Amino acid sequence: MFIASMLTPLLIGRVNLKWLMAGSQIGKTILLIMLGFMLIDVTTSNYFLIFLFIGLIGFLDGCATPIRQTLIPYYVRPEHLIQANGIAETVTQIIQAVMWFVGSLFLIILSSQQLIWLVGCLFVVSSILLCLLENVRHQTTESKGKLEQIKEGCETLSNTPVLRRIAWIDFFETIAGTVWIAAILLVFVSDALILDEIWWGFINGAFFLGLILGSIYCIKYSSFIEKKLGTFIFLGSFGGCLVSILFSLNSIPIVALLLSLCVGLFGQIKNIPQQTVIQTSVSKEQLATVYTSLGAIGTGIFGVGSLFMGLLADLLGIRIVFVISGLFLAIVSTIVYKNKQLFVRNVMKQ
């Protein structure tokens, strides 16, 4: 996904964004079908191909993610971006939350190959729906060298004050978020809370519920949030900082569920207004390269941050890494507070 984020700018401006999105989904569908056929006869000689297919699917997914975020301003008016981002996040989080449970059920009643075929069918439906999207008018960029195209998003981040701050926010927030990966959270549940593994699922479920509630809140009060984007980004980051530190100190299971819910809630209250700031900070033609650059930062730092937090958990203890996560979010809150005047809608007409 990191490599995809770096290389996607080479296609932006040459391929219609809608077809770039649909093409990546069609590519993932073909790869998944090939993977399904390969699983019919897996041997030690072709086992490595499974990892190759998974890597290629991840590559295409890395192409699709920034394009999906870029397309939203093409389909809605600028004043409706908060609602549109909120609806997109609500649908995404509801599906993910439901699939935590449904996916576990499918793992029990279906074989791995049957599960691949089921996902392949869903991918086919997704590909068809994406092809039916209305074409967007994306202005073709002037001819540039490949290196210049790759660097374009980074230069936009560097030259746009609010995006430069958001890049730093994503840097620290991504490191902070690595404590919520399964490997670290499962250790926290078993060692700090002294609970069975099932509570790991409950805490994850509470987190997703918080994300959904945060998205619904942003949809319902979109007009109010629109007027105070910087304030809500600050409240979300500061609230996330406080509940992360409280989570690290807590030993009561029910309180842990409530705090996990609050982490998701505050996260969405921050992220949805922040998405709107990004989407209106530059012209629509520049958005895709901005998102690919932010995506490269996120995926690269996430890999390094996960390793870093894992090592700290072994050296300092599992509770300490959640405190450190809260401190990173405190840095995020400070950046937002000191630059709150930048977090506004900048491009009114697109």
NORGI-V891759 format. One record per residue. N is the residue number from 0. PHI is phi in whole degrees, -180 to 180 (999 if undefined). OMEGA is omega as a letter, one per 30 degrees, with the letter a starting at -180 (NA if undefined). D_CENTER is the distance of its C-alpha to the mean C-alpha in Angstrom with 1 decimal. Layout:
# NORGI-V891759
N/PHI/OMEGA/D_CENTER + N/PHI/OMEGA/D_CENTER
This chain:
# NORGI-V891759
0/999/l/11.9 + 1/-64/l/13.0 + 2/-63/l/16.3 + 3/-61/l/14.8 + 4/-62/l/13.0 + 5/-75/a/16.5 + 6/-97/a/18.6 + 7/-55/l/17.0 + 8/-55/l/18.8 + 9/-66/a/22.0 + 10/-95/a/21.5 + 11/-68/a/20.4 + 12/94/l/23.7 + 13/-105/a/25.5 + 14/-117/l/23.7 + 15/-56/a/23.1 + 16/-59/l/19.4 + 17/-61/a/19.8 + 18/-76/l/21.6 + 19/-66/l/19.1 + 20/-66/a/16.4 + 21/-65/a/19.1 + 22/-63/l/20.5 + 23/-65/l/17.4 + 24/-70/l/17.3 + 25/-63/l/21.1 + 26/-61/l/20.8 + 27/-63/l/18.5 + 28/-64/l/21.1 + 29/-61/l/24.0 + 30/-63/a/22.6 + 31/-68/l/22.0 + 32/-64/l/25.5 + 33/-61/l/27.0 + 34/-63/l/25.4 + 35/-61/l/27.0 + 36/-66/a/30.3 + 37/-66/a/30.1 + 38/-69/l/29.6 + 39/-63/a/33.0 + 40/-140/l/34.6 + 41/-88/l/32.6 + 42/-129/l/34.8 + 43/-64/a/34.6 + 44/-76/a/35.2 + 45/-114/a/32.2 + 46/-62/a/29.8 + 47/-64/a/28.0 + 48/-65/l/27.1 + 49/-59/a/24.6 + 50/-67/l/22.5 + 51/-64/l/23.0 + 52/-64/l/21.8 + 53/-62/l/18.7 + 54/-63/l/18.0 + 55/-68/l/18.8 + 56/-64/l/16.5 + 57/-62/l/13.6 + 58/-62/a/15.0 + 59/-67/l/15.1 + 60/-65/l/11.6 + 61/-65/l/10.7 + 62/-73/a/13.1 + 63/-74/a/11.8 + 64/-58/l/8.2 + 65/-66/l/9.7 + 66/-68/l/12.7 + 67/-59/l/11.2 + 68/-69/a/10.1 + 69/-72/a/13.5 + 70/-70/a/15.5 + 71/-55/l/15.1 + 72/-64/l/17.7 + 73/-76/a/20.0 + 74/-103/l/20.4 + 75/-131/l/20.9 + 76/-75/a/23.0 + 77/-54/a/21.8 + 78/-73/l/23.1 + 79/-105/a/21.0 + 80/-64/l/17.6 + 81/-58/l/16.8 + 82/-63/a/17.9 + 83/-64/l/16.2 + 84/-63/l/12.7 + 85/-65/l/13.7 + 86/-64/l/15.0 + 87/-60/l/12.1 + 88/-68/l/9.9 + 89/-61/l/13.1 + 90/-61/a/13.7 + 91/-60/a/10.3 + 92/-71/l/10.7 + 93/-63/l/14.4 + 94/-62/a/14.2 + 95/-64/a/12.1 + 96/-65/l/14.6 + 97/-64/a/17.5 + 98/-71/l/16.7 + 99/-58/a/16.8 + 100/-87/a/20.4 + 101/-65/l/21.3 + 102/-61/l/19.9 + 103/-63/l/22.1 + 104/-64/l/25.0 + 105/-62/l/24.7 + 106/-63/a/24.7 + 107/-80/a/28.0 + 108/-96/a/29.7 + 109/-118/l/28.6 + 110/-79/a/29.1 + 111/-61/a/26.3 + 112/-69/l/27.7 + 113/-62/l/27.9 + 114/-66/l/24.3 + 115/-61/l/23.4 + 116/-65/l/25.7 + 117/-63/l/24.1 + 118/-64/l/20.6 + 119/-60/l/22.4 + 120/-63/l/24.0 + 121/-64/l/20.8 + 122/-64/l/19.5 + 123/-62/l/22.8 + 124/-60/l/22.5 + 125/-61/l/19.0 + 126/-62/l/20.6 + 127/-63/a/23.6 + 128/-63/l/21.7 + 129/-67/l/19.8 + 130/-66/a/23.2 + 131/-84/l/24.6 + 132/-61/l/22.4 + 133/-68/l/24.5 + 134/-63/l/24.7 + 135/-109/l/23.4 + 136/-93/a/25.6 + 137/-112/a/24.0 + 138/-65/l/26.5 + 139/-68/a/27.3 + 140/-81/l/27.0 + 141/-68/a/30.1 + 142/-63/l/30.9 + 143/-135/l/29.5 + 144/-68/a/29.5 + 145/-61/a/26.7 + 146/-65/l/26.1 + 147/-64/l/26.2 + 148/-66/l/23.5 + 149/-66/a/21.2 + 150/-80/a/22.0 + 151/-58/a/21.8 + 152/-64/l/18.2 + 153/-64/l/19.0 + 154/-67/l/22.2 + 155/-64/l/20.7 + 156/-60/a/18.5 + 157/-69/a/21.6 + 158/-90/a/23.9 + 159/-107/a/22.0 + 160/-52/a/22.4 + 161/-68/l/19.6 + 162/-70/l/17.1 + 163/-62/l/18.7 + 164/-67/a/18.1 + 165/-65/l/14.4 + 166/-61/l/14.1 + 167/-67/l/16.0 + 168/-60/l/14.0 + 169/-63/l/10.7 + 170/-59/a/13.1 + 171/-72/a/14.5 + 172/-69/l/11.6 + 173/-65/l/9.9 + 174/-61/l/13.4 + 175/-61/a/13.8 + 176/-73/a/10.9 + 177/-68/l/12.4 + 178/-70/a/15.2 + 179/-94/l/13.3 + 180/-69/a/13.2 + 181/-56/a/16.0 + 182/-61/a/18.6 + 183/-83/a/18.8 + 184/-64/l/18.4 + 185/-64/l/21.0 + 186/-66/l/23.3 + 187/-62/a/23.0 + 188/-63/a/23.9 + 189/-79/a/26.9 + 190/-95/a/28.2 + 191/-88/l/27.5 + 192/-88/a/27.6 + 193/54/a/30.0 + 194/-127/l/28.7 + 195/-72/a/28.3 + 196/-62/a/25.2 + 197/-60/l/24.9 + 198/-70/l/23.9 + 199/-61/l/20.7 + 200/-66/l/19.9 + 201/-63/a/21.0 + 202/-66/l/18.9 + 203/-63/l/15.7 + 204/-62/l/17.0 + 205/-63/l/17.8 + 206/-62/l/14.3 + 207/-65/l/13.0 + 208/-61/l/16.1 + 209/-62/l/15.3 + 210/-61/a/12.0 + 211/-65/l/14.2 + 212/-63/l/17.0 + 213/-63/l/15.1 + 214/-66/l/14.0 + 215/-63/l/17.6 + 216/-59/a/19.0 + 217/-66/l/17.3 + 218/-67/a/18.7 + 219/-66/a/22.1 + 220/-111/a/22.6 + 221/-59/a/20.9 + 222/-66/l/24.2 + 223/-73/l/24.7 + 224/-62/a/21.2 + 225/-55/a/21.7 + 226/-81/a/24.7 + 227/-136/a/23.2 + 228/-58/a/19.7 + 229/-61/a/20.4 + 230/-63/a/21.9 + 231/-72/l/19.0 + 232/-64/l/16.5 + 233/-66/a/19.1 + 234/-61/l/19.8 + 235/-64/a/16.2 + 236/-70/l/16.0 + 237/-69/l/19.6 + 238/-63/l/19.3 + 239/-62/l/16.4 + 240/-61/a/18.8 + 241/-63/a/21.7 + 242/-71/l/20.4 + 243/-65/l/18.9 + 244/-67/l/22.4 + 245/-62/l/24.1 + 246/-61/a/22.1 + 247/-66/a/23.4 + 248/-92/a/26.9 + 249/-82/l/27.1 + 250/-128/a/29.0 + 251/-99/a/29.3 + 252/-55/a/27.2 + 253/-64/l/27.1 + 254/-65/l/26.1 + 255/-61/l/23.2 + 256/-63/a/21.9 + 257/-63/a/22.4 + 258/-67/l/20.7 + 259/-63/l/17.6 + 260/-60/a/17.5 + 261/-67/l/17.9 + 262/-60/l/15.0 + 263/-65/a/12.7 + 264/-61/a/15.0 + 265/-66/l/15.1 + 266/-61/l/11.3 + 267/-72/l/11.1 + 268/-61/l/14.4 + 269/-84/a/13.1 + 270/-70/a/9.8 + 271/-67/l/11.5 + 272/-60/l/14.5 + 273/-65/l/12.7 + 274/-60/l/11.1 + 275/-64/l/14.8 + 276/-61/l/16.2 + 277/-61/a/14.3 + 278/-67/l/15.4 + 279/-113/a/18.9 + 280/-86/l/19.4 + 281/-139/l/20.5 + 282/-67/a/22.0 + 283/-61/a/20.1 + 284/-66/a/21.5 + 285/-93/a/19.7 + 286/-61/a/16.2 + 287/-60/l/15.2 + 288/-69/l/16.3 + 289/-64/a/14.7 + 290/-68/l/11.2 + 291/-67/l/12.2 + 292/-67/l/13.5 + 293/-64/l/10.6 + 294/-65/l/8.6 + 295/-63/l/11.8 + 296/-61/a/11.9 + 297/-63/a/8.6 + 298/-69/l/9.5 + 299/-65/a/13.1 + 300/-69/a/13.0 + 301/-62/l/11.0 + 302/-63/l/13.9 + 303/-67/a/16.6 + 304/-64/l/15.4 + 305/-62/l/15.4 + 306/-64/a/18.9 + 307/-61/a/20.0 + 308/-68/l/19.1 + 309/-63/l/20.7 + 310/-65/l/23.8 + 311/-65/l/24.1 + 312/-63/l/23.9 + 313/-70/a/26.8 + 314/-82/a/28.7 + 315/-110/a/28.3 + 316/109/a/27.4 + 317/-69/a/24.4 + 318/-68/a/24.8 + 319/-63/a/24.9 + 320/-68/l/21.4 + 321/-72/l/20.1 + 322/-64/l/22.5 + 323/-62/l/21.2 + 324/-58/l/17.6 + 325/-62/l/19.2 + 326/-68/l/21.1 + 327/-63/l/18.1 + 328/-68/l/16.8 + 329/-65/l/20.4 + 330/-63/l/20.1 + 331/-58/l/17.1 + 332/-60/l/19.4 + 333/-65/l/22.3 + 334/-61/a/20.6 + 335/-65/a/19.7 + 336/-63/a/23.1 + 337/-72/a/25.1 + 338/-123/a/23.4 + 339/-59/a/23.0 + 340/-68/l/25.2 + 341/-82/a/22.8 + 342/-86/l/20.0 + 343/-137/l/21.7 + 344/-73/a/21.6 + 345/-104/a/23.3 + 346/-103/a/23.7 + 347/-77/a/25.5 + 348/-117/a/26.6 + 349/-125/NA/24.6
